[in-house]
Amino acid sequence: MARFKVPSVPSSEITPESVYLRRRQFIKAAGLLAAPALGTFSASLSAAVTTGGKPLEYRPAEQGRPAFSTDEDRAPFDDVASYCNFYEFGTGKGDPARYAHEMSVDPWSIDVEGEVARPGKLYLEDLYKRYPLEERVYRLRCVEAWSMVVPWVGFPLAALLDDFEPTSKARYVAFETLHRPAEMRGTRSFTSTIDWPYREGLRIDEAMHPLTIMAVGMYGKTLPNQNGAPVRLVVPWKYGFKSIKSVVRIRLSEQQPQTSWQMTNPREYGFYSNVNPQVDHPRWSQQYERRLPSTLLQPNRIKTRMFNGYEEQVADLYAGMDLRKYY
């Protein structure tokens, strides 16, 4: 399949970074930035926010494939790059943008192992050679009740898994994030309750679903470090923490893998972690979300949709399951 050059996106769809940075500086000076459901939205403009590296060649989002795109307003790049969860660099929303530049992402490789006929290693350059890239404009809903719409650039996870030939015993797919304490200051914290490296997992049918992608870029450029460079998972119908960043290992298994938040706090975080507004988090409601960008004058508070709006595409994966029990 031929690759396409990066499309020229109209400014009406994505605000230019420089313009939006000036706007954010004005708003911050005026003290008008809103507080999301938890804490104050204080993305630091002095943080080391990067644009990612080189532009990517990819197929633009197709209007005829609504599941893979949305006409909802895309979040400005600065919001996505400066308001992040990446606990390897700290628990504050601005910490990843401040410190993730300390992580080296070249060279990079992913080990694929477990219940596969052809275990092996994929290098970053292999990903670009093997898998044609395409844009997917997905909603991202975080468990803390904030959300955004992001134009990811990536390829279906199913294409990668197929190359390693899963065996008949492969029922689950486990993922691990890079663990390099010298470059990831959050993993050196004595107060951290996470058993590093960070781990996540999916059922094999979830992993093979067409919506599930491995992203190598966003907004037409390679991923910034704070957003999971150089390659991350994106599962749009689940809460954001399921979309594990900076992946270095994929393991297929017969048994359900342990995941980091499930190990850390099983009362609050289950294995499935599907977006379900009918099931409240033990400490807050999931019925509403604050779509970024959001200000005090324009809070942009919207109702949360089942499976983050992807119910038509994924509900059949959970037919007959009690989604309150399997949260």
Order of alpha helices (4+ residues) and beta strands (2+ residues): alpha-alpha-alpha-beta-beta-alpha-beta-beta-alpha-beta-beta-alpha-beta-beta-beta-beta-alpha-beta-beta-alpha
